[in-house]
Amino acid sequence: QVQLVESGGGLVQAGGSLRLSCAASGNIFKINTMGWYRQAPGQQRELVATITTGGSTNYAEQVKGRFTISRDNPKNTVYLQMNSLKPEDTAVYYCNIYMLLPPSNYWGQGTQVTVSS
């Protein structure tokens, strides 16, 4: 089993910052990509950012320049630094990891981020 524990969500005013963390534990053999997704009420889950083991990153257009994803490979932890937050960033943020051995996908339980105007 693999467990993902997220932390760092909360309520913040527009223009503020939050930092999300997600630590993976359990039967982890080879994590490839780690990432963050979000889901606002009534909407589909969408990509926020991903990062590979080698550090290559990918961001959704609406967060580029404001959010930064990073990871600590020895700790199997991924972070999302969110700056200049906007009310439209309000959503439940989910951590995701993709492992190669065996090929499998895992999700965290989600953490609420609320940005007030």
HELIX and SHEET records of a PDB file:
HELIX    1   1 GLU A   61  VAL A   63  5                                   3    
HELIX    2   2 ASN A   73  LYS A   75  5                                   3    
HELIX    3   3 PRO A   87  ASP A   89  5                                   3    
SHEET    1   A 4 VAL A   2  SER A   7  0                                        
SHEET    2   A 4 LEU A  18  GLY A  26 -1                                        
SHEET    3   A 4 THR A  77  MET A  82 -1                                        
SHEET    4   A 4 PHE A  67  ASP A  72 -1                                        
SHEET    1   B 6 GLY A  10  GLN A  13  0                                        
SHEET    2   B 6 THR A 111  SER A 116  1                                        
SHEET    3   B 6 ALA A  91  MET A  99 -1                                        
SHEET    4   B 6 ILE A  31  GLN A  39 -1                                        
SHEET    5   B 6 GLU A  46  ILE A  51 -1                                        
SHEET    6   B 6 THR A  57  TYR A  59 -1                                        
SHEET    1   C 4 GLY A  10  GLN A  13  0                                        
SHEET    2   C 4 THR A 111  SER A 116  1                                        
SHEET    3   C 4 ALA A  91  MET A  99 -1                                        
SHEET    4   C 4 SER A 104  TRP A 107 -1                                        
END                                                                             
